[in-house]
Amino acid sequence: MTLVVNEPDINKRKTIINNIKRLVEIYDVVDATGQDCHIREHALVKISIDESNRKDIDELVSSGNCKVLDNNNHAMVLELSGNESIVEENIKYLEKYTILELLRSGKMAMLSGNDEKNKPNLIKSSPYWED
């Protein structure tokens, strides 16, 4: 699980990290603040649709940030992915249809590269901040 916390204060981030590390089955917490990383969101959206709207959805799918997961009985399940603004823009675009369900992951982050400092430590870590 990836948690993204928008907290500029280092002391508050340390408190958050230390509290997360106290949770059961936590192996490592990586602070990606100021690091080169990729941040993405995912969403699943179920919309009510008819034959006349399908071409419009095909255009959204061809943009590359949308995938059709299910398409039957006048409903369609779409998977959206990208940065926060792209996912938000696509959800707003789909509001012209009746949105039956909406699930959203929130931000996920993965550090770039293969440097040792960018690899999570998969050994149970101490529940206290280490610089």
C-alpha positions as CSV (number, residue, x, y, z in Angstrom):
1,M,0.0,0.0,0.0
2,T,1.3,3.5,-0.8
3,L,0.2,6.5,1.3
4,V,0.9,9.9,-0.1
5,V,0.9,12.7,2.6
6,N,1.1,16.3,1.5
7,E,2.9,17.6,4.6
8,P,5.7,20.1,4.1
9,D,6.7,20.2,7.8
10,I,9.5,17.6,8.4
11,N,8.6,17.1,12.0
12,K,5.0,16.3,11.2
13,R,6.1,13.9,8.5
14,K,8.4,12.2,11.0
15,T,5.4,11.8,13.4
16,I,3.3,10.4,10.6
17,I,6.0,7.9,9.5
18,N,6.6,6.8,13.1
19,N,2.9,6.2,13.6
20,I,2.6,4.3,10.4
21,K,5.6,2.1,11.3
22,R,3.8,1.1,14.5
23,L,1.0,-0.6,12.5
24,V,1.0,-4.4,12.2
25,E,2.9,-5.8,9.2
26,I,4.7,-2.6,8.2
27,Y,8.1,-3.4,6.7
28,D,9.3,0.0,5.5
29,V,8.2,3.6,5.0
30,V,9.9,5.6,2.3
31,D,9.6,9.4,2.4
32,A,9.5,10.5,-1.3
33,T,9.5,14.2,-0.5
34,G,11.7,16.0,-3.0
35,Q,12.6,12.7,-4.7
36,D,12.3,11.9,-8.4
37,C,9.1,9.8,-8.4
38,H,6.1,8.8,-10.4
39,I,2.7,9.7,-8.9
40,R,-0.4,8.1,-10.3
41,E,-4.1,7.5,-9.5
42,H,-6.5,4.9,-10.6
43,A,-10.3,5.0,-10.7
44,L,-13.1,2.6,-11.6
45,V,-16.2,4.3,-13.0
46,K,-19.5,2.6,-13.9
47,I,-21.7,4.6,-16.1
48,S,-25.2,4.2,-17.6
49,I,-24.8,4.3,-21.4
50,D,-26.7,3.6,-24.6
51,E,-25.6,2.8,-28.2
52,S,-25.6,6.4,-29.2
53,N,-22.9,7.3,-26.6
54,R,-20.5,4.4,-27.3
55,K,-18.5,6.3,-30.0
56,D,-17.9,9.1,-27.5
57,I,-16.5,6.6,-25.0
58,D,-14.3,5.1,-27.7
59,E,-12.6,8.5,-28.1
60,L,-11.9,8.6,-24.4
61,V,-10.4,5.1,-24.5
62,S,-8.2,6.0,-27.5
63,S,-6.6,8.8,-25.3
64,G,-4.8,6.0,-23.5
65,N,-5.8,6.9,-20.0
66,C,-9.0,4.9,-20.0
67,K,-9.8,1.2,-20.5
68,V,-13.2,-0.6,-20.8
69,L,-13.4,-3.4,-18.3
70,D,-17.1,-4.3,-18.8
71,N,-19.6,-3.4,-21.4
72,N,-23.1,-4.8,-21.1
73,N,-26.8,-4.2,-20.1
74,H,-26.6,-0.4,-20.7
75,A,-23.8,0.0,-18.3
76,M,-20.0,0.3,-18.8
77,V,-17.2,-0.1,-16.3
78,L,-14.2,2.0,-17.1
79,E,-10.7,2.1,-15.6
80,L,-9.0,5.5,-15.5
81,S,-5.4,6.0,-14.8
82,G,-2.8,8.8,-14.8
83,N,-1.8,11.8,-12.7
84,E,-4.4,13.4,-10.5
85,S,-5.5,16.1,-13.0
86,I,-6.0,13.5,-15.8
87,V,-8.1,11.3,-13.6
88,E,-10.1,14.3,-12.4
89,E,-10.6,15.6,-15.9
90,N,-11.8,12.2,-17.2
91,I,-14.3,11.9,-14.3
92,K,-15.6,15.4,-15.0
93,Y,-16.0,14.3,-18.7
94,L,-18.0,11.2,-17.7
95,E,-20.4,13.3,-15.5
96,K,-22.5,14.0,-18.6
97,Y,-23.5,10.3,-18.3
98,T,-25.2,8.9,-15.2
99,I,-22.3,7.7,-12.9
100,L,-23.6,4.6,-11.2
101,E,-20.5,3.9,-9.1
102,L,-17.1,5.5,-8.6
103,L,-14.0,4.1,-6.8
104,R,-10.8,6.0,-6.6
105,S,-7.4,4.8,-5.3
106,G,-5.9,8.1,-4.3
107,K,-2.3,8.8,-5.1
108,M,0.3,6.1,-5.5
109,A,4.0,6.9,-5.7
110,M,7.1,5.0,-6.9
111,L,10.6,6.3,-6.7
112,S,12.5,6.4,-10.0
113,G,15.7,4.5,-10.6
114,N,17.3,1.5,-9.0
115,D,19.6,3.2,-6.5
116,E,19.9,1.5,-3.1
117,K,18.3,4.5,-1.4
118,N,15.2,4.1,-3.6
119,K,14.6,0.4,-2.7
120,P,12.2,-0.3,0.2
121,N,13.7,-2.4,3.0
122,L,11.5,-5.6,3.1
123,I,12.7,-6.4,6.6
124,K,10.5,-5.3,9.5
125,S,11.8,-1.9,10.5
126,S,12.1,-0.1,13.7
127,P,9.0,2.0,14.5
128,Y,11.2,5.2,14.8
129,W,12.5,7.6,12.2
130,E,16.0,7.1,11.0
131,D,17.8,9.7,8.9
